[in-house]
Amino acid sequence: PEHLHDSLLERAPRILRFDPEAYFPEWQSAVRRSFKQLLGLMPAKVPGDLQIVSEKRHESPLPHRAVHFTFTSEPHVRVPCTLLLPINAENKTPSAICICLQGHRGGGTQVALGTPIDEEDKQAVAEGRDFARQALQKGHAALMMEMRALGQRKDQRPPEQRQGYASGCHHAAMVALMLGRTMM
């Protein structure tokens, strides 16, 4: 399929490209509409129902408060998150909050925290993917949320049902597409 896809991509209209001649608010509105359409069906809106799971102060390696919480993103879906707040001697409010979204390497928020649990995580941290820890070092707050089909939200089916799938998110991505949705 790659040859077909490459051919189709070459001929595809660039409907989301920036047009410096266009009136910016109209261009922005058109891009938003197109982007939403490309994302597929959107989940029903639900109250966020934020729930604090735990809160703990850590002194090492960097003084910070870790707030673990969940929220409802769509019906029947809770998203685990961690908010790291730096603790400094001046008791200043952080100047910025970094949203740390992990990718496939390591797969969970443990990489962003710099607390690897396996060799793949260790490699990802060595490559500088410990975004949350880096944010704390600079005095910023850091927000991490477990992405769909990664980390705590990875495929929970028994191993015999997961055989043949290249990555932990493959099955979820294919099912989402069949339902007219995307993983985004």
ABEGO torsion letter per residue (X at the ends): XAAAAAAAAAABBBAABBBAABBAAAAAAAAAAAAAAAAEBBBBBBBAGBBBABBBBBAOABBBBBBBBBBBABBGBBBBBBBBBBBBAAGBBBABBBBBBBBABGGBAAAAAGBBABAAAAAAAAAGABAAAAAAAAGBBBBBBBBBGBEAABBABBAAAABGBABAAAAAAAAAAAAGBBAX
